[in-house]
Amino acid sequence: MLREPLEGGTGGYGTAHWRRGQVLKALGRKAEARAAAEAALRIDPKDSKAARLLKELS
């Protein structure tokens, strides 16, 4: 599984998926935001930010 930091940041791929989910939620694209949060949790099942986002979208 890919976990290395992205260029310009240190959060890695899980954080990128979580951030994408935040943006999609703000745009009203809830299904896509949910998928992004789930992707973040597949990378890091203990990611509290992604879990919180998923809960907000339920």
C-alpha distance matrix in Angstrom:
0.0 3.8 6.3 9.3 12.6 14.2 17.5 20.2 18.3 16.4 14.6 11.3 9.8 10.6 14.1 14.5 14.0 16.4 18.8 18.8 19.7 22.5 23.9 23.9 25.6 28.2 28.9 29.5 26.7 25.7 23.9 21.5 21.2 20.3 17.6 16.1 16.4 14.8 11.7 11.7 12.3 9.4 7.1 10.0 12.6 15.1 15.3 19.0 19.5 17.4 19.2 22.4 21.9 21.2 24.4 26.4 25.6 26.7
3.8 0.0 3.8 6.0 9.2 10.4 13.8 16.5 14.8 13.3 11.8 8.3 7.0 9.0 11.9 11.9 12.3 14.9 16.7 16.9 18.4 20.9 22.0 22.4 24.4 26.6 27.3 28.4 25.7 25.1 23.7 20.9 20.4 20.2 17.6 15.4 16.1 15.3 11.9 11.3 12.9 10.9 7.8 10.5 13.9 15.8 15.1 18.8 18.7 16.9 19.3 22.2 21.4 21.3 24.6 26.1 25.4 27.0
6.3 3.8 0.0 3.8 6.6 8.9 12.4 14.6 12.3 10.1 8.7 5.5 5.9 7.3 9.7 10.6 11.7 13.5 15.2 16.2 17.7 19.6 21.1 22.1 23.7 25.7 26.8 28.0 25.8 25.1 24.2 21.5 20.2 20.2 18.2 15.5 15.5 15.4 12.3 10.5 12.1 11.1 7.4 8.9 12.6 13.7 12.8 16.4 16.3 15.2 17.8 20.4 20.0 20.4 23.4 24.9 24.7 26.5
9.3 6.0 3.8 0.0 3.8 6.5 9.5 11.9 10.1 8.1 8.2 5.2 7.0 9.5 10.7 11.2 13.3 15.1 16.0 17.1 19.2 20.8 21.8 23.2 25.1 26.6 27.8 29.4 27.4 27.1 26.4 23.4 22.2 22.7 20.7 17.7 18.0 18.4 15.3 13.4 15.4 14.7 11.0 12.3 16.1 16.7 15.4 18.7 18.2 17.6 20.5 22.7 22.1 23.0 26.1 27.1 27.1 29.2
12.6 9.2 6.6 3.8 0.0 3.8 6.5 8.3 6.3 4.8 5.7 3.9 6.9 9.5 9.2 9.6 12.5 13.9 14.0 15.6 18.0 19.0 19.8 21.7 23.6 24.6 25.9 27.9 26.3 26.2 26.1 23.0 21.4 22.4 20.9 17.5 17.8 19.0 16.0 13.7 16.2 16.3 12.7 13.5 17.3 17.3 15.3 18.2 17.1 17.0 20.3 21.9 21.1 22.6 25.6 26.2 26.4 28.9
14.2 10.4 8.9 6.5 3.8 0.0 3.8 6.2 5.4 6.3 7.1 5.3 6.9 10.1 9.4 8.2 11.5 13.4 12.7 13.7 16.7 17.7 17.8 19.8 22.1 22.8 23.7 26.0 24.4 24.8 24.8 21.4 20.1 21.7 20.0 16.5 17.5 19.0 15.9 14.1 17.2 17.4 14.1 15.4 19.1 19.5 17.0 19.6 17.9 17.5 21.1 22.4 21.1 22.6 25.8 26.0 25.8 28.6
17.5 13.8 12.4 9.5 6.5 3.8 0.0 3.8 5.6 7.8 9.8 8.9 10.6 13.7 12.5 11.0 14.6 16.3 14.8 15.8 19.1 19.7 19.3 21.5 24.0 24.3 25.0 27.7 26.3 27.1 27.3 23.8 22.6 24.6 23.0 19.5 20.7 22.5 19.4 17.6 20.9 21.1 17.9 19.1 22.8 23.0 20.3 22.7 20.7 20.7 24.3 25.3 23.8 25.7 28.8 28.6 28.6 31.5
20.2 16.5 14.6 11.9 8.3 6.2 3.8 0.0 3.8 7.2 9.5 10.1 12.2 14.7 12.5 11.4 15.2 16.1 14.1 15.7 18.9 18.7 18.3 21.1 23.3 23.0 24.1 27.0 26.1 27.0 27.7 24.3 22.7 24.9 23.9 20.2 21.1 23.3 20.7 18.5 21.7 22.6 19.5 20.1 23.6 23.3 20.3 22.2 19.9 20.5 24.1 24.6 23.2 25.5 28.4 27.9 28.1 31.3
18.3 14.8 12.3 10.1 6.3 5.4 5.6 3.8 0.0 3.8 5.9 7.3 10.0 11.8 9.4 9.3 13.1 13.5 12.0 14.2 17.0 16.7 17.1 19.9 21.6 21.7 23.3 25.8 24.9 25.3 26.0 22.9 20.8 22.7 21.9 18.2 18.5 20.8 18.4 15.7 18.7 19.8 16.7 16.9 20.3 19.7 16.8 18.6 16.5 17.3 20.8 21.4 20.3 22.7 25.4 25.1 25.7 28.7
16.4 13.3 10.1 8.1 4.8 6.3 7.8 7.2 3.8 0.0 3.8 5.7 9.3 10.5 8.7 9.9 13.3 13.4 12.9 15.4 17.7 17.7 18.7 21.3 22.7 23.2 25.1 27.2 26.2 26.0 26.6 23.7 21.4 22.7 22.0 18.3 18.1 19.9 17.7 14.6 17.0 18.2 14.8 14.5 17.9 17.0 14.5 16.6 15.3 16.2 19.4 20.3 19.9 22.1 24.6 24.8 25.6 28.3
14.6 11.8 8.7 8.2 5.7 7.1 9.8 9.5 5.9 3.8 0.0 3.8 6.8 7.1 5.1 7.2 10.1 10.0 10.1 12.7 14.5 14.8 16.3 18.6 19.7 20.7 22.6 24.4 23.3 22.8 23.3 20.5 18.2 19.2 18.5 14.9 14.4 16.3 14.2 11.0 13.4 14.8 11.7 11.2 14.5 13.8 11.0 13.2 11.8 12.5 15.7 16.8 16.4 18.4 20.9 21.4 22.1 24.6
11.3 8.3 5.5 5.2 3.9 5.3 8.9 10.1 7.3 5.7 3.8 0.0 3.8 5.6 5.6 6.5 9.0 10.3 10.9 12.6 14.6 15.8 17.0 18.7 20.3 21.7 23.1 24.8 23.1 22.7 22.6 19.6 17.9 18.7 17.3 13.9 14.0 15.2 12.5 9.9 12.5 13.0 9.6 10.3 13.9 14.2 11.9 14.8 13.6 13.2 16.5 18.2 17.4 18.7 21.7 22.4 22.6 25.0
9.8 7.0 5.9 7.0 6.9 6.9 10.6 12.2 10.0 9.3 6.8 3.8 0.0 3.8 5.4 4.9 6.3 8.6 9.8 10.4 12.3 14.3 15.4 16.4 18.3 20.1 21.1 22.5 20.4 20.0 19.5 16.5 15.2 15.9 14.0 10.8 11.5 12.4 9.2 7.4 10.5 10.5 7.6 9.5 12.9 14.0 11.7 14.8 13.4 12.0 15.3 17.3 16.0 16.8 20.2 20.9 20.5 22.8
10.6 9.0 7.3 9.5 9.5 10.1 13.7 14.7 11.8 10.5 7.1 5.6 3.8 0.0 3.8 5.4 5.2 6.3 8.7 9.9 10.7 12.6 14.5 15.4 16.5 18.7 20.1 21.1 19.2 18.2 17.8 15.3 13.4 13.5 12.2 9.1 8.6 9.6 7.3 4.3 7.2 8.2 5.7 6.5 9.6 10.6 8.1 11.1 10.0 8.4 11.5 13.8 12.8 13.5 16.7 17.7 17.6 19.7
14.1 11.9 9.7 10.7 9.2 9.4 12.5 12.5 9.4 8.7 5.1 5.6 5.4 3.8 0.0 3.8 5.4 5.0 6.1 8.5 9.7 10.5 12.4 14.1 15.2 16.7 18.5 19.9 18.5 17.8 18.2 15.6 13.2 14.1 13.6 10.0 9.4 11.6 9.9 6.7 9.6 11.5 9.3 9.3 12.0 12.0 8.6 10.7 8.7 8.2 11.8 13.0 11.9 13.7 16.6 16.9 17.3 19.9
14.5 11.9 10.6 11.2 9.6 8.2 11.0 11.4 9.3 9.9 7.2 6.5 4.9 5.4 3.8 0.0 3.8 5.4 5.1 6.1 8.6 9.9 10.7 12.2 14.2 15.5 16.6 18.4 16.8 16.8 17.0 13.9 12.0 13.7 12.6 8.9 9.8 12.0 9.8 7.8 11.4 12.7 10.8 11.8 14.6 15.2 12.0 14.0 11.5 10.4 14.1 15.2 13.2 14.8 18.1 18.0 17.6 20.5
14.0 12.3 11.7 13.3 12.5 11.5 14.6 15.2 13.1 13.3 10.1 9.0 6.3 5.2 5.4 3.8 0.0 3.8 5.5 5.0 6.2 8.7 10.0 10.4 12.2 14.3 15.3 16.4 14.3 13.8 13.6 10.6 8.9 10.1 8.9 5.1 6.4 8.5 6.4 5.2 8.9 10.2 9.4 10.8 12.8 14.1 11.1 13.0 10.7 8.4 11.9 13.4 11.0 11.8 15.4 15.6 14.7 17.4
16.4 14.9 13.5 15.1 13.9 13.4 16.3 16.1 13.5 13.4 10.0 10.3 8.6 6.3 5.0 5.4 3.8 0.0 3.8 5.4 5.0 6.4 8.9 9.9 10.5 12.6 14.4 15.3 13.9 12.9 13.6 11.3 8.4 9.5 9.7 6.2 5.3 8.6 8.1 5.7 8.6 11.2 10.6 10.7 12.1 12.6 9.1 10.1 7.2 5.5 9.2 10.0 7.8 9.5 12.7 12.6 12.5 15.3
18.8 16.7 15.2 16.0 14.0 12.7 14.8 14.1 12.0 12.9 10.1 10.9 9.8 8.7 6.1 5.1 5.5 3.8 0.0 3.8 5.3 5.0 6.4 8.7 9.8 10.8 12.6 14.4 13.5 13.5 14.7 12.1 9.3 11.6 12.0 8.4 8.6 12.0 11.3 9.3 12.4 14.7 13.8 14.0 15.8 15.9 12.2 12.8 9.4 8.7 12.4 12.3 9.8 12.1 15.0 14.1 14.1 17.4
18.8 16.9 16.2 17.1 15.6 13.7 15.8 15.7 14.2 15.4 12.7 12.6 10.4 9.9 8.5 6.1 5.0 5.4 3.8 0.0 3.8 5.4 5.2 6.2 8.6 9.9 10.7 12.4 10.9 11.4 12.2 9.1 7.1 10.0 9.8 6.5 8.3 11.3 10.3 9.7 13.0 14.7 14.3 15.4 17.0 17.9 14.5 15.4 12.1 10.5 13.9 14.1 10.9 12.4 15.7 14.7 13.6 17.0
19.7 18.4 17.7 19.2 18.0 16.7 19.1 18.9 17.0 17.7 14.5 14.6 12.3 10.7 9.7 8.6 6.2 5.0 5.3 3.8 0.0 3.8 5.4 5.1 6.0 8.6 9.8 10.5 8.9 8.4 9.5 7.2 4.0 6.7 7.6 5.0 5.7 9.2 9.5 9.0 11.6 13.8 14.2 14.8 15.6 16.5 13.3 13.6 10.4 8.3 11.2 11.1 7.6 8.9 12.1 11.1 9.9 13.2
22.5 20.9 19.6 20.8 19.0 17.7 19.7 18.7 16.7 17.7 14.8 15.8 14.3 12.6 10.5 9.9 8.7 6.4 5.0 5.4 3.8 0.0 3.8 5.5 5.1 6.3 8.7 10.0 9.9 9.6 11.8 10.1 6.7 9.4 11.2 8.7 8.5 12.3 12.8 11.6 14.0 16.7 16.8 16.8 17.5 17.6 14.1 13.6 9.9 9.2 11.9 10.7 7.4 10.0 12.4 10.4 10.2 13.9
23.9 22.0 21.1 21.8 19.8 17.8 19.3 18.3 17.1 18.7 16.3 17.0 15.4 14.5 12.4 10.7 10.0 8.9 6.4 5.2 5.4 3.8 0.0 3.8 5.4 5.1 6.3 8.8 8.8 10.0 12.2 10.0 7.7 11.2 12.4 10.0 11.1 14.6 14.6 14.0 16.8 19.0 19.0 19.5 20.6 21.0 17.4 17.2 13.6 12.7 15.5 14.5 11.0 13.2 15.7 13.5 12.6 16.4
23.9 22.4 22.1 23.2 21.7 19.8 21.5 21.1 19.9 21.3 18.6 18.7 16.4 15.4 14.1 12.2 10.4 9.9 8.7 6.2 5.1 5.5 3.8 0.0 3.8 5.4 5.0 6.3 5.2 6.7 8.7 6.6 5.0 8.8 10.0 8.6 10.3 13.2 13.6 13.9 16.4 18.3 19.0 19.9 20.6 21.5 18.2 18.2 14.8 13.1 15.5 14.8 11.0 12.1 14.8 12.7 10.9 14.4
25.6 24.4 23.7 25.1 23.6 22.1 24.0 23.3 21.6 22.7 19.7 20.3 18.3 16.5 15.2 14.2 12.2 10.5 9.8 8.6 6.0 5.1 5.4 3.8 0.0 3.8 5.3 5.0 5.5 5.3 8.6 8.0 5.4 8.3 10.8 9.9 10.3 13.3 14.7 14.6 16.5 18.9 19.9 20.1 20.3 20.8 17.7 16.8 13.6 12.2 13.9 12.5 8.8 10.2 12.1 9.5 7.9 11.6
28.2 26.6 25.7 26.6 24.6 22.8 24.3 23.0 21.7 23.2 20.7 21.7 20.1 18.7 16.7 15.5 14.3 12.6 10.8 9.9 8.6 6.3 5.1 5.4 3.8 0.0 3.8 5.4 7.5 8.6 12.0 11.2 9.0 12.0 14.4 13.1 13.5 16.9 17.9 17.4 19.5 22.1 22.7 22.8 23.2 23.4 20.0 18.9 15.4 14.8 16.7 14.8 11.4 13.5 14.9 11.8 11.0 14.7
28.9 27.3 26.8 27.8 25.9 23.7 25.0 24.1 23.3 25.1 22.6 23.1 21.1 20.1 18.5 16.6 15.3 14.4 12.6 10.7 9.8 8.7 6.3 5.0 5.3 3.8 0.0 3.8 5.5 8.2 11.1 10.1 9.2 12.6 14.3 13.5 14.9 17.8 18.5 18.8 21.1 23.2 23.9 24.6 25.1 25.8 22.4 21.8 18.4 17.2 19.2 17.7 14.1 15.4 17.3 14.4 12.7 16.1
29.5 28.4 28.0 29.4 27.9 26.0 27.7 27.0 25.8 27.2 24.4 24.8 22.5 21.1 19.9 18.4 16.4 15.3 14.4 12.4 10.5 10.0 8.8 6.3 5.0 5.4 3.8 0.0 3.8 5.6 8.9 9.2 8.6 11.1 13.4 13.5 14.5 17.0 18.4 19.0 20.8 22.9 24.2 24.7 24.7 25.5 22.5 21.7 18.6 17.0 18.4 16.9 13.3 14.0 15.4 12.5 10.3 13.4
26.7 25.7 25.8 27.4 26.3 24.4 26.3 26.1 24.9 26.2 23.3 23.1 20.4 19.2 18.5 16.8 14.3 13.9 13.5 10.9 8.9 9.9 8.8 5.2 5.5 7.5 5.5 3.8 0.0 3.8 5.8 5.7 6.2 8.7 10.3 10.8 12.4 14.5 15.6 16.8 18.7 20.3 21.7 22.8 22.8 24.2 21.3 21.1 18.2 15.9 17.4 16.8 13.0 13.0 15.2 13.1 10.2 12.9
25.7 25.1 25.1 27.1 26.2 24.8 27.1 27.0 25.3 26.0 22.8 22.7 20.0 18.2 17.8 16.8 13.8 12.9 13.5 11.4 8.4 9.6 10.0 6.7 5.3 8.6 8.2 5.6 3.8 0.0 3.8 5.5 4.9 6.0 8.6 9.7 10.4 12.1 14.1 15.2 16.4 18.3 20.1 20.8 20.4 21.6 19.1 18.6 16.1 13.7 14.6 13.9 10.4 9.7 11.7 9.9 6.6 9.2
23.9 23.7 24.2 26.4 26.1 24.8 27.3 27.7 26.0 26.6 23.3 22.6 19.5 17.8 18.2 17.0 13.6 13.6 14.7 12.2 9.5 11.8 12.2 8.7 8.6 12.0 11.1 8.9 5.8 3.8 0.0 3.8 5.4 5.1 6.3 8.8 10.0 10.6 12.4 14.5 15.5 16.6 18.9 20.1 19.5 21.4 19.3 19.4 17.3 14.3 15.0 15.3 12.0 10.3 12.8 12.1 8.4 10.0
21.5 20.9 21.5 23.4 23.0 21.4 23.8 24.3 22.9 23.7 20.5 19.6 16.5 15.3 15.6 13.9 10.6 11.3 12.1 9.1 7.2 10.1 10.0 6.6 8.0 11.2 10.1 9.2 5.7 5.5 3.8 0.0 3.8 5.4 5.0 6.3 8.7 9.8 10.5 12.5 14.4 15.3 17.0 18.5 18.7 20.7 18.2 18.8 16.4 13.4 15.0 15.6 12.0 11.1 14.2 13.5 10.3 12.6
21.2 20.4 20.2 22.2 21.4 20.1 22.6 22.7 20.8 21.4 18.2 17.9 15.2 13.4 13.2 12.0 8.9 8.4 9.3 7.1 4.0 6.7 7.7 5.0 5.4 9.0 9.2 8.6 6.2 4.9 5.4 3.8 0.0 3.8 5.4 5.1 6.3 8.6 9.8 10.7 12.5 14.3 15.7 16.6 16.7 18.1 15.4 15.5 12.9 10.2 12.0 12.1 8.4 8.2 11.3 10.4 7.9 10.8
20.3 20.2 20.2 22.7 22.4 21.7 24.6 24.9 22.7 22.7 19.2 18.7 15.9 13.5 14.1 13.7 10.1 9.5 11.6 10.0 6.7 9.4 11.2 8.8 8.3 12.0 12.6 11.1 8.7 6.0 5.1 5.4 3.8 0.0 3.8 5.4 5.1 6.2 8.6 9.9 10.6 12.4 14.5 15.2 14.6 16.3 14.2 14.4 12.6 9.3 10.1 10.9 7.8 5.9 9.1 9.3 6.5 8.4
17.6 17.6 18.2 20.7 20.9 20.0 23.0 23.9 21.9 22.0 18.5 17.3 14.0 12.2 13.6 12.6 8.9 9.7 12.0 9.8 7.6 11.2 12.4 10.0 10.8 14.4 14.3 13.4 10.3 8.6 6.3 5.0 5.4 3.8 0.0 3.8 5.5 5.1 6.2 8.7 9.9 10.5 12.7 14.3 14.1 16.5 14.6 15.7 14.2 10.5 11.8 13.5 10.7 8.8 12.3 13.0 10.3 11.8
16.1 15.4 15.5 17.7 17.5 16.5 19.5 20.2 18.2 18.3 14.9 13.9 10.8 9.1 10.0 8.9 5.1 6.2 8.4 6.5 5.0 8.7 10.0 8.6 9.9 13.1 13.5 13.5 10.8 9.7 8.8 6.3 5.1 5.4 3.8 0.0 3.8 5.4 5.0 6.3 8.7 9.9 10.9 12.5 13.2 15.1 12.6 13.9 11.9 8.5 10.9 12.5 9.5 9.0 12.8 13.1 11.2 13.5
16.4 16.1 15.5 18.0 17.8 17.5 20.7 21.1 18.5 18.1 14.4 14.0 11.5 8.6 9.4 9.8 6.4 5.3 8.6 8.3 5.7 8.5 11.1 10.3 10.3 13.5 14.9 14.5 12.4 10.4 10.0 8.7 6.3 5.1 5.5 3.8 0.0 3.8 5.4 5.1 6.3 8.7 10.1 10.5 10.5 12.0 9.5 10.4 8.7 5.1 7.1 8.9 6.5 5.8 9.6 10.5 9.4 11.4
14.8 15.3 15.4 18.4 19.0 19.0 22.5 23.3 20.8 19.9 16.3 15.2 12.4 9.6 11.6 12.0 8.5 8.6 12.0 11.3 9.2 12.3 14.6 13.2 13.3 16.9 17.8 17.0 14.5 12.1 10.6 9.8 8.6 6.2 5.1 5.4 3.8 0.0 3.8 5.4 5.0 6.2 8.8 9.7 9.1 11.7 10.3 11.8 11.2 7.4 8.2 11.0 9.4 7.3 10.7 12.6 11.1 12.0
11.7 11.9 12.3 15.3 16.0 15.9 19.4 20.7 18.4 17.7 14.2 12.5 9.2 7.3 9.9 9.8 6.4 8.1 11.3 10.3 9.5 12.8 14.6 13.6 14.7 17.9 18.5 18.4 15.6 14.1 12.4 10.5 9.8 8.6 6.2 5.0 5.4 3.8 0.0 3.8 5.4 5.1 6.6 8.8 9.6 12.4 10.8 13.2 12.4 8.9 10.7 13.5 11.8 10.5 14.2 15.7 14.2 15.6
11.7 11.3 10.5 13.4 13.7 14.1 17.6 18.5 15.7 14.6 11.0 9.9 7.4 4.3 6.7 7.8 5.2 5.7 9.3 9.7 9.0 11.6 14.0 13.9 14.6 17.4 18.8 19.0 16.8 15.2 14.5 12.5 10.7 9.9 8.7 6.3 5.1 5.4 3.8 0.0 3.8 5.5 5.3 6.2 7.7 9.6 7.4 10.1 9.2 6.2 8.8 11.5 10.3 10.0 13.4 14.9 14.3 16.0
12.3 12.9 12.1 15.4 16.2 17.2 20.9 21.7 18.7 17.0 13.4 12.5 10.5 7.2 9.6 11.4 8.9 8.6 12.4 13.0 11.6 14.0 16.8 16.4 16.5 19.5 21.1 20.8 18.7 16.4 15.5 14.4 12.5 10.6 9.9 8.7 6.3 5.0 5.4 3.8 0.0 3.8 5.3 4.8 4.4 7.1 6.2 8.8 9.3 6.3 7.1 10.6 10.5 9.4 12.2 14.5 14.2 15.1
9.4 10.9 11.1 14.7 16.3 17.4 21.1 22.6 19.8 18.2 14.8 13.0 10.5 8.2 11.5 12.7 10.2 11.2 14.7 14.7 13.8 16.7 19.0 18.3 18.9 22.1 23.2 22.9 20.3 18.3 16.6 15.3 14.3 12.4 10.5 9.9 8.7 6.2 5.1 5.5 3.8 0.0 3.8 5.6 5.8 9.3 9.4 12.4 13.1 10.0 10.8 14.4 14.0 12.4 15.3 17.8 17.0 17.5
7.1 7.8 7.4 11.0 12.7 14.1 17.9 19.5 16.7 14.8 11.7 9.6 7.6 5.7 9.3 10.8 9.4 10.6 13.8 14.3 14.2 16.8 19.0 19.0 19.9 22.7 23.9 24.2 21.7 20.1 18.9 17.0 15.7 14.5 12.7 10.9 10.1 8.8 6.6 5.3 5.3 3.8 0.0 3.8 6.5 9.1 8.7 12.3 12.7 10.4 12.0 15.3 15.0 14.4 17.4 19.5 19.0 20.1
10.0 10.5 8.9 12.3 13.5 15.4 19.1 20.1 16.9 14.5 11.2 10.3 9.5 6.5 9.3 11.8 10.8 10.7 14.0 15.4 14.8 16.8 19.5 19.9 20.1 22.8 24.6 24.7 22.8 20.8 20.1 18.5 16.6 15.2 14.3 12.5 10.5 9.7 8.8 6.2 4.8 5.6 3.8 0.0 3.8 5.4 5.5 9.2 10.5 9.0 10.0 13.3 13.9 13.6 15.9 18.3 18.6 19.5
12.6 13.9 12.6 16.1 17.3 19.1 22.8 23.6 20.3 17.9 14.5 13.9 12.9 9.6 12.0 14.6 12.8 12.1 15.8 17.0 15.6 17.5 20.6 20.6 20.3 23.2 25.1 24.7 22.8 20.4 19.5 18.7 16.7 14.6 14.1 13.2 10.5 9.1 9.6 7.7 4.4 5.8 6.5 3.8 0.0 3.8 5.6 8.4 10.6 8.8 8.3 11.9 13.1 12.1 13.9 16.8 17.2 17.5
15.1 15.8 13.7 16.7 17.3 19.5 23.0 23.3 19.7 17.0 13.8 14.2 14.0 10.6 12.0 15.2 14.1 12.6 15.9 17.9 16.5 17.6 21.0 21.5 20.8 23.4 25.8 25.5 24.2 21.6 21.4 20.7 18.1 16.3 16.5 15.1 12.0 11.7 12.4 9.6 7.1 9.3 9.1 5.4 3.8 0.0 3.8 5.9 8.9 8.6 7.9 10.9 12.9 12.7 13.9 16.6 17.8 18.2
15.3 15.1 12.8 15.4 15.3 17.0 20.3 20.3 16.8 14.5 11.0 11.9 11.7 8.1 8.6 12.0 11.1 9.1 12.2 14.5 13.3 14.1 17.4 18.2 17.7 20.0 22.4 22.5 21.3 19.1 19.3 18.2 15.4 14.2 14.6 12.6 9.5 10.3 10.8 7.4 6.2 9.4 8.7 5.5 5.6 3.8 0.0 3.8 5.6 5.5 6.3 8.7 10.2 10.8 12.5 14.4 15.7 16.9
19.0 18.8 16.4 18.7 18.2 19.6 22.7 22.2 18.6 16.6 13.2 14.8 14.8 11.1 10.7 14.0 13.0 10.1 12.8 15.4 13.6 13.6 17.2 18.2 16.8 18.9 21.8 21.7 21.1 18.6 19.4 18.8 15.5 14.4 15.7 13.9 10.4 11.8 13.2 10.1 8.8 12.4 12.3 9.2 8.4 5.9 3.8 0.0 3.8 5.5 5.0 6.0 8.5 9.8 10.4 12.2 14.2 15.4
19.5 18.7 16.3 18.2 17.1 17.9 20.7 19.9 16.5 15.3 11.8 13.6 13.4 10.0 8.7 11.5 10.7 7.2 9.4 12.1 10.4 9.9 13.6 14.8 13.6 15.4 18.4 18.6 18.2 16.1 17.3 16.4 12.9 12.6 14.2 11.9 8.7 11.2 12.4 9.2 9.3 13.1 12.7 10.5 10.6 8.9 5.6 3.8 0.0 3.8 5.5 5.1 6.2 8.7 9.9 10.6 12.5 14.5
17.4 16.9 15.2 17.6 17.0 17.5 20.7 20.5 17.3 16.2 12.5 13.2 12.0 8.4 8.2 10.4 8.4 5.5 8.7 10.5 8.3 9.2 12.7 13.1 12.2 14.8 17.2 17.0 15.9 13.7 14.3 13.4 10.2 9.3 10.5 8.5 5.1 7.4 8.9 6.2 6.3 10.0 10.4 9.0 8.8 8.6 5.5 5.5 3.8 0.0 3.8 5.4 5.0 6.1 8.6 9.8 10.6 12.5
19.2 19.3 17.8 20.5 20.3 21.1 24.3 24.1 20.8 19.4 15.7 16.5 15.3 11.5 11.8 14.1 11.9 9.2 12.4 13.9 11.2 11.9 15.5 15.5 13.9 16.7 19.2 18.4 17.4 14.6 15.0 15.0 12.0 10.1 11.8 10.9 7.1 8.2 10.7 8.8 7.1 10.8 12.0 10.0 8.3 7.9 6.3 5.0 5.5 3.8 0.0 3.8 5.5 5.1 6.2 8.7 9.9 10.7
22.4 22.2 20.4 22.7 21.9 22.4 25.3 24.6 21.4 20.3 16.8 18.2 17.3 13.8 13.0 15.2 13.4 10.0 12.3 14.1 11.1 10.7 14.5 14.8 12.5 14.8 17.7 16.9 16.8 13.9 15.3 15.6 12.1 10.9 13.5 12.5 8.9 11.0 13.5 11.5 10.6 14.4 15.3 13.3 11.9 10.9 8.7 6.0 5.1 5.4 3.8 0.0 3.8 5.4 5.0 6.2 8.7 10.0
21.9 21.4 20.0 22.1 21.1 21.1 23.8 23.2 20.3 19.9 16.4 17.4 16.0 12.8 11.9 13.2 11.0 7.8 9.8 10.9 7.6 7.4 11.0 11.0 8.8 11.4 14.1 13.3 13.0 10.4 12.0 12.0 8.4 7.8 10.7 9.5 6.5 9.4 11.8 10.3 10.5 14.0 15.0 13.9 13.1 12.9 10.2 8.5 6.2 5.0 5.5 3.8 0.0 3.8 5.4 5.0 6.3 8.8
21.2 21.3 20.4 23.0 22.6 22.6 25.7 25.5 22.7 22.1 18.4 18.7 16.8 13.5 13.7 14.8 11.8 9.5 12.1 12.4 8.9 10.0 13.2 12.1 10.2 13.5 15.4 14.0 13.0 9.7 10.3 11.1 8.2 5.9 8.8 9.0 5.8 7.3 10.5 10.0 9.4 12.4 14.4 13.6 12.1 12.7 10.8 9.8 8.7 6.1 5.1 5.4 3.8 0.0 3.8 5.4 5.1 6.4
24.4 24.6 23.4 26.1 25.6 25.8 28.8 28.4 25.4 24.6 20.9 21.7 20.2 16.7 16.6 18.1 15.4 12.7 15.0 15.7 12.1 12.4 15.7 14.8 12.1 14.9 17.3 15.4 15.2 11.7 12.8 14.2 11.3 9.1 12.3 12.8 9.6 10.7 14.2 13.4 12.2 15.3 17.4 15.9 13.9 13.9 12.5 10.4 9.9 8.6 6.2 5.0 5.4 3.8 0.0 3.8 5.4 5.2
26.4 26.1 24.9 27.1 26.2 26.0 28.6 27.9 25.1 24.8 21.4 22.4 20.9 17.7 16.9 18.0 15.6 12.6 14.1 14.7 11.1 10.4 13.5 12.7 9.5 11.8 14.4 12.5 13.1 9.9 12.1 13.5 10.4 9.3 13.0 13.1 10.5 12.6 15.7 14.9 14.5 17.8 19.5 18.3 16.8 16.6 14.4 12.2 10.6 9.8 8.7 6.2 5.0 5.4 3.8 0.0 3.8 5.6
25.6 25.4 24.7 27.1 26.4 25.8 28.6 28.1 25.7 25.6 22.1 22.6 20.5 17.6 17.3 17.6 14.7 12.5 14.1 13.6 9.9 10.2 12.6 10.9 7.9 11.0 12.7 10.3 10.2 6.6 8.4 10.3 7.9 6.5 10.3 11.2 9.4 11.1 14.2 14.3 14.2 17.0 19.0 18.6 17.2 17.8 15.7 14.2 12.5 10.6 9.9 8.7 6.3 5.1 5.4 3.8 0.0 3.8
26.7 27.0 26.5 29.2 28.9 28.6 31.5 31.3 28.7 28.3 24.6 25.0 22.8 19.7 19.9 20.5 17.4 15.3 17.4 17.0 13.2 13.9 16.4 14.4 11.6 14.7 16.1 13.4 12.9 9.2 10.0 12.6 10.8 8.4 11.8 13.5 11.4 12.0 15.6 16.0 15.1 17.5 20.1 19.5 17.5 18.2 16.9 15.4 14.5 12.5 10.7 10.0 8.8 6.4 5.2 5.6 3.8 0.0
